[in-house]
Amino acid sequence: MRLALMHELKDCLTESILLGAPTLDIAKALMKSQGFNLILIDPGLPGVNPISLCDRLSVVEQVIDASPSATHVVITGLDSVAEANHCRRLGVAGYVSKTGLMRGLLADVLQDISQCGFAIRTSEKGQLTADFHYSGLTGREQEILDWMRRRKRGMKRKEVYDQISERIGVDPATVEKYYKQARAKLLKRGRLPEGV
């Protein structure tokens, strides 16, 4: 997950240098040796009790104390509004669930932070589906397919085309074309996931 997050950040933060720390001790050593503008914090790092709110908040607090001038975003697989509120009081600027994390979400969160000062994205338990990736799809086709599969019940495809169009900067007809190409490729393989 750390490498996927770094890849996502690389796409939205051009001209950046990214470092990923697999443990809190490594993260602290990095923060001691250099300054950072943005830090993503996973409060369930190895060596921490991932279900203890006290332990999780301790990780967040230690990272903030070690890098007070950075913007801090908590990204977690065990999200809750209560924990997000605690993190906000500690000085965190963003709180994001890993569950259901889609391409472009971190860019949206960073945009919200720059405009509003705080951003929260918790998982929508009723909207979760299994991930589905097919290597024969282009990145754009996969992204559009993911959006389509996660649309809310009752939402029309045209509404999704419009949302994606606005987000990626192409017209809705082009989005529909990409979607149909992806769907055709999947039908050819005989593997059409639910929601498509």
Backbone as CSV, one residue per row, in Angstrom:
resi,resn,N_x,N_y,N_z,CA_x,CA_y,CA_z,C_x,C_y,C_z
1,MET,0.819,-1.190,0.000,0.000,0.000,0.000,0.866,1.259,0.000
2,ARG,1.995,1.205,0.728,2.881,2.368,0.786,3.348,2.766,-0.609
3,LEU,3.732,1.781,-1.416,4.211,2.084,-2.768,3.083,2.608,-3.660
4,ALA,1.883,2.087,-3.488,0.735,2.579,-4.257,0.432,4.031,-3.904
5,LEU,0.513,4.359,-2.624,0.286,5.738,-2.201,1.367,6.663,-2.750
6,MET,2.593,6.193,-2.740,3.680,7.006,-3.290,3.462,7.243,-4.778
7,HIS,3.011,6.229,-5.481,2.729,6.374,-6.908,1.606,7.393,-7.134
8,GLU,0.584,7.314,-6.318,-0.537,8.254,-6.417,-0.067,9.687,-6.155
9,LEU,0.768,9.859,-5.142,1.297,11.195,-4.840,2.185,11.701,-5.964
10,LYS,2.959,10.816,-6.545,3.838,11.211,-7.655,3.021,11.773,-8.807
11,ASP,1.839,11.205,-9.029,0.977,11.681,-10.114,0.388,13.063,-9.840
12,CYS,0.128,13.378,-8.560,-0.515,14.666,-8.281,0.453,15.739,-7.780
13,LEU,1.657,15.363,-7.379,2.648,16.331,-6.922,3.867,16.278,-7.828
14,THR,3.838,17.046,-8.886,4.975,17.037,-9.808,6.162,17.719,-9.139
15,GLU,7.341,17.365,-9.575,8.576,17.933,-9.035,8.708,17.683,-7.536
16,SER,8.345,16.492,-7.105,8.438,16.167,-5.679,9.393,15.000,-5.464
17,ILE,9.915,14.946,-4.269,10.724,13.806,-3.843,9.923,13.112,-2.753
18,LEU,9.721,11.815,-2.914,8.897,11.050,-1.979,9.748,10.020,-1.251
19,LEU,9.528,9.907,0.044,10.188,8.877,0.841,9.107,8.093,1.559
20,GLY,9.258,6.790,1.623,8.286,5.943,2.308,8.948,5.201,3.450
21,ALA,8.348,5.264,4.625,8.914,4.610,5.805,7.998,3.472,6.250
22,PRO,8.523,2.251,6.325,7.694,1.108,6.712,7.432,1.004,8.217
23,THR,8.190,1.739,9.038,7.988,1.695,10.490,8.056,3.110,11.062
24,LEU,7.541,3.270,12.259,7.580,4.571,12.931,9.022,4.991,13.225
25,ASP,9.867,4.057,13.612,11.265,4.398,13.911,11.986,4.943,12.679
26,ILE,11.761,4.318,11.537,12.387,4.796,10.296,11.830,6.172,9.942
27,ALA,10.520,6.344,10.106,9.895,7.642,9.821,10.487,8.737,10.710
28,LYS,10.653,8.441,11.995,11.211,9.434,12.918,12.642,9.799,12.528
29,ALA,13.426,8.806,12.128,14.805,9.078,11.708,14.817,9.976,10.461
30,LEU,13.930,9.704,9.521,13.850,10.541,8.319,13.440,11.970,8.667
31,MET,12.446,12.102,9.538,11.968,13.438,9.910,13.034,14.217,10.681
32,LYS,13.872,13.505,11.420,14.948,14.155,12.177,16.047,14.665,11.241
33,SER,16.276,13.936,10.135,17.388,14.280,9.249,17.022,15.279,8.150
34,GLN,15.721,15.490,7.900,15.327,16.421,6.839,13.905,16.929,7.044
35,GLY,13.593,18.017,6.365,12.265,18.610,6.485,11.330,18.099,5.401
36,PHE,10.056,18.088,5.704,9.034,17.634,4.758,7.906,18.653,4.699
37,ASN,7.307,18.777,3.514,6.138,19.647,3.339,4.848,18.899,3.625
38,LEU,4.825,17.619,3.289,3.621,16.794,3.428,4.014,15.439,3.986
39,ILE,3.241,14.970,4.952,3.493,13.651,5.529,2.175,12.898,5.611
40,LEU,2.162,11.692,5.022,1.027,10.785,5.177,1.342,9.880,6.358
41,ILE,0.374,9.722,7.241,0.579,8.932,8.454,-0.390,7.756,8.448
42,ASP,0.148,6.557,8.566,-0.680,5.375,8.783,-0.550,5.029,10.259
43,PRO,-1.601,5.282,11.056,-1.476,5.044,12.491,-1.449,3.571,12.885
44,GLY,-1.614,2.672,11.923,-1.567,1.237,12.204,-0.279,0.605,11.716
45,LEU,0.818,1.348,11.797,2.115,0.831,11.354,2.524,-0.416,12.125
46,PRO,3.403,-1.240,11.553,3.906,-2.401,12.288,4.519,-1.975,13.624
47,GLY,4.244,-2.766,14.650,4.752,-2.455,15.977,3.775,-1.646,16.825
48,VAL,2.629,-1.303,16.222,1.601,-0.530,16.918,0.336,-1.379,16.967
49,ASN,-0.373,-1.345,18.082,-1.644,-2.056,18.171,-2.644,-1.322,17.270
50,PRO,-3.002,-1.908,16.134,-3.815,-1.184,15.153,-5.255,-0.926,15.580
51,ILE,-5.717,-1.579,16.632,-7.098,-1.344,17.050,-7.199,-0.514,18.333
52,SER,-6.075,-0.111,18.882,-6.068,0.724,20.082,-6.065,2.189,19.671
53,LEU,-7.129,2.904,19.975,-7.215,4.321,19.634,-6.080,5.104,20.275
54,CYS,-5.745,4.786,21.514,-4.642,5.482,22.204,-3.319,5.284,21.467
55,ASP,-3.036,4.052,21.058,-1.787,3.769,20.340,-1.770,4.476,18.985
56,ARG,-2.891,4.449,18.304,-2.977,5.083,16.982,-2.775,6.597,17.095
57,LEU,-3.424,7.210,18.068,-3.276,8.654,18.254,-1.874,9.006,18.709
58,SER,-1.227,8.105,19.441,0.154,8.320,19.858,1.079,8.388,18.639
59,VAL,0.851,7.516,17.664,1.644,7.548,16.432,1.466,8.901,15.742
60,VAL,0.221,9.322,15.606,-0.068,10.601,14.941,0.625,11.742,15.686
61,GLU,0.512,11.742,16.997,1.106,12.809,17.806,2.632,12.821,17.687
62,GLN,3.249,11.647,17.700,4.710,11.568,17.576,5.187,12.110,16.234
63,VAL,4.446,11.799,15.173,4.832,12.286,13.844,4.666,13.801,13.772
64,ILE,3.569,14.309,14.286,3.346,15.762,14.272,4.423,16.476,15.091
65,ASP,4.762,15.922,16.256,5.801,16.520,17.092,7.165,16.522,16.390
66,ALA,7.436,15.494,15.603,8.721,15.382,14.910,8.801,16.255,13.659
67,SER,7.642,16.711,13.170,7.627,17.517,11.932,6.497,18.549,11.990
68,PRO,6.572,19.477,12.928,5.450,20.393,13.153,5.118,21.322,11.985
69,SER,6.062,21.590,11.101,5.785,22.530,10.009,5.167,21.859,8.777
70,ALA,5.124,20.542,8.750,4.560,19.818,7.601,3.036,19.795,7.654
71,THR,2.429,19.531,6.510,1.000,19.242,6.449,0.861,17.748,6.681
72,HIS,-0.019,17.353,7.591,-0.164,15.941,7.957,-1.515,15.410,7.505
73,VAL,-1.485,14.242,6.866,-2.704,13.565,6.424,-2.651,12.138,6.954
74,VAL,-3.663,11.758,7.708,-3.765,10.383,8.195,-4.471,9.568,7.125
75,ILE,-3.899,8.424,6.793,-4.521,7.517,5.835,-4.574,6.145,6.485
76,THR,-5.774,5.603,6.619,-5.955,4.425,7.448,-6.962,3.444,6.865
77,GLY,-6.781,2.194,7.195,-7.731,1.167,6.808,-8.798,0.944,7.864
78,LEU,-8.650,1.599,9.006,-9.589,1.448,10.118,-10.105,2.841,10.480
79,ASP,-10.925,3.407,9.599,-11.339,4.794,9.741,-12.597,4.959,10.581
80,SER,-12.692,6.106,11.234,-13.902,6.474,11.964,-13.943,7.989,12.091
81,VAL,-15.135,8.529,12.137,-15.302,9.974,12.292,-14.746,10.418,13.641
82,ALA,-14.936,9.599,14.675,-14.410,9.942,16.002,-12.890,10.083,15.965
83,GLU,-12.208,9.109,15.328,-10.756,9.199,15.236,-10.349,10.410,14.397
84,ALA,-11.084,10.679,13.332,-10.783,11.839,12.500,-10.858,13.128,13.319
85,ASN,-11.849,13.230,14.177,-11.982,14.419,15.033,-10.829,14.539,16.016
86,HIS,-10.406,13.411,16.605,-9.238,13.427,17.495,-7.998,13.900,16.728
87,CYS,-7.819,13.355,15.533,-6.647,13.718,14.716,-6.670,15.199,14.352
88,ARG,-7.840,15.697,14.055,-7.964,17.123,13.711,-7.539,17.991,14.896
89,ARG,-7.952,17.614,16.094,-7.562,18.364,17.291,-6.040,18.315,17.522
90,LEU,-5.412,17.236,17.065,-3.951,17.134,17.193,-3.216,17.982,16.148
91,GLY,-3.934,18.417,15.112,-3.311,19.261,14.093,-3.236,18.650,12.711
92,VAL,-3.878,17.523,12.517,-3.883,16.867,11.203,-4.762,17.672,10.249
93,ALA,-4.333,17.792,9.000,-5.085,18.557,8.002,-6.019,17.683,7.170
94,GLY,-5.774,16.378,7.153,-6.613,15.491,6.354,-6.707,14.111,6.968
95,TYR,-7.829,13.449,6.714,-8.073,12.104,7.242,-8.761,11.318,6.129
96,VAL,-8.110,10.226,5.685,-8.573,9.498,4.509,-8.615,8.001,4.789
97,SER,-9.676,7.368,4.352,-9.789,5.913,4.456,-9.090,5.257,3.273
98,LYS,-8.330,4.211,3.548,-7.739,3.410,2.462,-8.819,2.586,1.769
99,THR,-9.857,2.248,2.517,-10.913,1.407,1.975,-11.688,2.180,0.917
100,GLY,-11.703,1.652,-0.287,-12.395,2.330,-1.376,-11.599,3.472,-1.986
101,LEU,-10.329,3.575,-1.638,-9.476,4.636,-2.166,-9.377,4.519,-3.683
102,MET,-9.749,5.587,-4.363,-9.725,5.576,-5.825,-8.669,6.537,-6.340
103,ARG,-8.256,6.289,-7.553,-7.266,7.142,-8.198,-7.765,8.588,-8.204
104,GLY,-6.898,9.494,-7.844,-7.242,10.906,-7.844,-7.777,11.427,-6.519
105,LEU,-8.105,10.530,-5.596,-8.685,10.977,-4.326,-7.698,11.801,-3.515
106,LEU,-6.435,11.388,-3.491,-5.460,12.151,-2.710,-5.295,13.562,-3.268
107,ALA,-5.340,13.709,-4.575,-5.269,15.043,-5.187,-6.460,15.883,-4.749
108,ASP,-7.644,15.277,-4.712,-8.843,15.989,-4.258,-8.715,16.393,-2.792
109,VAL,-8.187,15.503,-1.969,-8.008,15.800,-0.550,-7.030,16.960,-0.371
110,LEU,-5.916,16.937,-1.089,-4.936,18.016,-0.982,-5.530,19.348,-1.447
111,GLN,-6.357,19.300,-2.480,-7.049,20.508,-2.955,-7.985,21.042,-1.875
112,ASP,-8.750,20.153,-1.257,-9.664,20.567,-0.175,-8.897,21.164,1.000
113,ILE,-7.759,20.573,1.328,-6.947,21.092,2.435,-6.478,22.510,2.107
114,SER,-6.035,22.721,0.868,-5.544,24.052,0.504,-6.665,25.089,0.503
115,GLN,-7.898,24.666,0.222,-9.020,25.604,0.176,-9.726,25.760,1.516
116,CYS,-9.837,24.666,2.275,-10.657,24.690,3.498,-9.857,24.471,4.780
117,GLY,-8.638,23.999,4.672,-7.829,23.754,5.855,-7.926,22.345,6.422
118,PHE,-8.997,21.627,6.090,-9.157,20.252,6.574,-9.997,19.476,5.571
119,ALA,-9.684,18.190,5.424,-10.465,17.314,4.538,-10.622,15.957,5.209
120,ILE,-11.799,15.386,5.055,-12.047,14.047,5.598,-12.734,13.215,4.525
121,ARG,-12.271,11.967,4.372,-12.891,11.000,3.467,-12.930,9.667,4.189
122,THR,-14.082,9.314,4.721,-14.228,8.011,5.359,-14.878,7.061,4.371
123,SER,-14.748,5.776,4.630,-15.313,4.779,3.719,-16.823,4.732,3.868
124,GLU,-17.472,4.462,2.763,-18.918,4.271,2.777,-19.155,2.770,2.770
125,LYS,-19.427,2.224,3.948,-19.507,0.768,4.118,-20.473,0.110,3.133
126,GLY,-21.583,0.765,2.819,-22.566,0.170,1.913,-22.175,0.235,0.454
127,GLN,-21.135,1.010,0.129,-20.734,1.210,-1.254,-19.503,0.392,-1.651
128,LEU,-19.016,-0.444,-0.755,-17.774,-1.162,-1.027,-17.999,-2.353,-1.943
129,THR,-17.078,-2.536,-2.872,-17.087,-3.696,-3.755,-15.665,-4.241,-3.827
130,ALA,-15.549,-5.457,-4.272,-14.216,-6.033,-4.452,-13.514,-5.305,-5.599
131,ASP,-12.211,-5.133,-5.470,-11.449,-4.512,-6.547,-11.395,-5.456,-7.733
132,PHE,-11.400,-4.894,-8.917,-11.355,-5.679,-10.136,-10.403,-4.977,-11.094
133,HIS,-9.327,-5.643,-11.468,-8.372,-5.072,-12.409,-8.102,-6.081,-13.522
134,TYR,-8.083,-5.562,-14.739,-7.765,-6.389,-15.892,-6.587,-5.739,-16.606
135,SER,-5.526,-6.480,-16.781,-4.295,-5.926,-17.344,-4.463,-5.436,-18.781
136,GLY,-5.516,-5.857,-19.462,-5.739,-5.434,-20.837,-6.374,-4.063,-20.972
137,LEU,-6.728,-3.438,-19.842,-7.331,-2.103,-19.896,-6.245,-1.036,-19.766
138,THR,-6.483,0.096,-20.416,-5.586,1.238,-20.218,-5.869,1.820,-18.834
139,GLY,-4.979,2.667,-18.364,-5.184,3.308,-17.067,-6.482,4.097,-17.020
140,ARG,-6.763,4.812,-18.085,-7.989,5.623,-18.143,-9.225,4.728,-18.158
141,GLU,-9.196,3.641,-18.943,-10.332,2.706,-18.977,-10.572,2.094,-17.607
142,GLN,-9.494,1.707,-16.920,-9.627,1.112,-15.593,-10.226,2.109,-14.606
143,GLU,-9.751,3.339,-14.661,-10.256,4.373,-13.758,-11.755,4.600,-13.968
144,ILE,-12.176,4.699,-15.211,-13.593,4.917,-15.514,-14.424,3.711,-15.102
145,LEU,-13.907,2.521,-15.342,-14.608,1.306,-14.927,-14.772,1.277,-13.396
146,ASP,-13.721,1.669,-12.676,-13.792,1.718,-11.208,-14.867,2.692,-10.741
147,TRP,-14.921,3.848,-11.354,-15.943,4.836,-10.996,-17.339,4.271,-11.251
148,MET,-17.491,3.619,-12.375,-18.803,3.075,-12.736,-19.226,1.988,-11.742
149,ARG,-18.290,1.147,-11.355,-18.609,0.056,-10.424,-18.957,0.569,-9.032
150,ARG,-18.450,1.738,-8.671,-18.683,2.270,-7.326,-19.771,3.338,-7.282
151,ARG,-20.486,3.484,-8.361,-21.544,4.501,-8.355,-22.644,4.111,-7.375
152,LYS,-23.315,5.104,-6.873,-24.391,4.862,-5.913,-25.565,4.212,-6.621
153,ARG,-26.274,3.393,-5.872,-27.456,2.710,-6.408,-28.429,3.742,-6.959
154,GLY,-28.915,3.484,-8.159,-29.880,4.381,-8.793,-29.246,5.484,-9.630
155,MET,-27.922,5.652,-9.523,-27.245,6.688,-10.290,-27.109,6.233,-11.749
156,LYS,-27.462,7.077,-12.658,-27.410,6.764,-14.092,-25.977,6.869,-14.610
157,ARG,-25.685,6.112,-15.650,-24.344,6.155,-16.248,-23.994,7.560,-16.714
158,LYS,-24.960,8.246,-17.288,-24.711,9.605,-17.782,-24.219,10.518,-16.663
159,GLU,-24.774,10.364,-15.468,-24.324,11.168,-14.322,-22.864,10.859,-13.992
160,VAL,-22.512,9.590,-14.079,-21.124,9.200,-13.806,-20.208,9.751,-14.891
161,TYR,-20.639,9.679,-16.161,-19.840,10.253,-17.254,-19.576,11.735,-16.989
162,ASP,-20.612,12.453,-16.544,-20.472,13.883,-16.273,-19.489,14.140,-15.129
163,GLN,-19.573,13.341,-14.064,-18.669,13.511,-12.922,-17.218,13.244,-13.326
164,ILE,-17.019,12.157,-14.043,-15.655,11.801,-14.463,-15.122,12.853,-15.426
165,SER,-15.978,13.289,-16.327,-15.606,14.312,-17.303,-15.079,15.558,-16.612
166,GLU,-15.794,15.989,-15.605,-15.398,17.176,-14.846,-14.075,16.949,-14.121
167,ARG,-13.904,15.759,-13.593,-12.711,15.447,-12.815,-11.451,15.323,-13.660
168,ILE,-11.567,14.692,-14.828,-10.352,14.444,-15.621,-10.191,15.404,-16.799
169,GLY,-11.184,16.280,-17.017,-11.034,17.322,-18.027,-11.249,16.893,-19.467
170,VAL,-12.121,15.933,-19.689,-12.500,15.560,-21.058,-14.023,15.600,-21.145
171,ASP,-14.558,15.628,-22.353,-16.014,15.720,-22.468,-16.669,14.370,-22.134
172,PRO,-17.933,14.405,-21.715,-18.636,13.173,-21.322,-18.697,12.118,-22.423
173,ALA,-18.748,12.534,-23.677,-18.791,11.566,-24.783,-17.493,10.755,-24.842
174,THR,-16.376,11.391,-24.538,-15.085,10.684,-24.524,-15.048,9.696,-23.362
175,VAL,-15.576,10.106,-22.224,-15.644,9.203,-21.074,-16.488,7.986,-21.435
176,GLU,-17.628,8.219,-22.067,-18.496,7.115,-22.477,-17.777,6.189,-23.451
177,LYS,-17.006,6.759,-24.367,-16.239,5.954,-25.325,-15.239,5.048,-24.590
178,TYR,-14.509,5.616,-23.640,-13.556,4.814,-22.860,-14.280,3.693,-22.107
179,TYR,-15.416,4.030,-21.527,-16.185,3.035,-20.778,-16.619,1.890,-21.696
180,LYS,-17.124,2.228,-22.870,-17.589,1.198,-23.803,-16.433,0.343,-24.310
181,GLN,-15.274,0.963,-24.517,-14.089,0.195,-24.918,-13.716,-0.807,-23.820
182,ALA,-13.711,-0.338,-22.581,-13.360,-1.211,-21.451,-14.367,-2.351,-21.342
183,ARG,-15.624,-2.022,-21.450,-16.689,-3.031,-21.349,-16.562,-4.074,-22.461
184,ALA,-16.253,-3.613,-23.675,-16.091,-4.530,-24.813,-14.910,-5.480,-24.584
185,LYS,-13.822,-4.951,-24.056,-12.660,-5.797,-23.771,-13.015,-6.871,-22.746
186,LEU,-13.772,-6.481,-21.719,-14.157,-7.432,-20.683,-15.144,-8.467,-21.215
187,LEU,-16.085,-8.040,-22.041,-17.037,-8.982,-22.643,-16.311,-9.994,-23.523
188,LYS,-15.307,-9.523,-24.241,-14.518,-10.399,-25.104,-13.823,-11.493,-24.286
189,ARG,-13.411,-11.135,-23.060,-12.765,-12.100,-22.158,-13.787,-12.941,-21.405
190,GLY,-15.073,-12.553,-21.502,-16.115,-13.304,-20.812,-16.162,-13.033,-19.327
191,ARG,-15.660,-11.880,-18.923,-15.568,-11.570,-17.487,-16.055,-10.150,-17.232
192,LEU,-17.339,-9.995,-17.024,-17.915,-8.680,-16.763,-18.262,-8.586,-15.278
193,PRO,-17.578,-7.705,-14.528,-17.839,-7.615,-13.092,-19.197,-6.973,-12.805
194,GLU,-19.676,-7.201,-11.601,-20.946,-6.632,-11.168,-20.856,-5.106,-11.171
195,GLY,-21.931,-4.453,-11.580,-21.976,-2.998,-11.585,-21.542,-2.382,-12.890
196,VAL,-21.140,-3.210,-13.842,-20.702,-2.696,-15.145,-21.784,-2.996,-16.132
